[in-house]
Amino acid sequence: MDMARATRLSKALARAGFLGLGGFHPGPGDAVPPVCSGGPDTRTLLLIGSVGPDLFRAFGAAPEAVDGAADPLDRYTRRQLGAIAGDFGLAPLFPFDGPPYHPFQRWALRVGGFSRSPMGVLAHAAFGPWAGLRGALLSPERFGRFEANDTAGPCEACEDTPCVAACPAGALSLEAGYDVPRCRSHLEARPDAPCRSGCLARRACPFGRSYAQDPAQGTFHMRAFFS
């Protein structure tokens, strides 16, 4: 993919609320499927994500946001990334396809700049815990200069762990990570909990704060958490 085509791809992703988070050339241990069933091996994987309000704004103007059917954001993502993939001769892959599910977090760590956090989500060196993993685009061609990326994510250097202290449910720990049942129990017992408009632990993270979700976006995702 030449520079002009890569620029067009970036602009197409941005119009739909997405951005490229990086890529890599898969090896045997990366668990990346072929471009299509029975087709050529994937030689380049581009990781597609979202940060800040861009995706939620684009989704809010789409028919999926108001049609009342299940999984509106996932359906919007599938439609938009599927169309973009087709326009550029790529194959789309999604984290919500499964089971079995594809190892998107492992791929993000392979791309670089991410670290595992106590919150269950990955944290990014620039975007903090607000980089959503929305899909991947697979190519049978080897393109781009995706060398080994040793950029560290922010969590390994974080000594104060404000995310752990901010969780009112006590659902986070450095040893055990994110206790999902405890989090859900806390929210179910407290209909007016501030967490219902967005995770307080994520908001306490000092990294990437300018990309944090606004309350409407946070409320949308928390409702999806309960669905």
Disulfide bonds with the S-S distance in Angstrom:
none
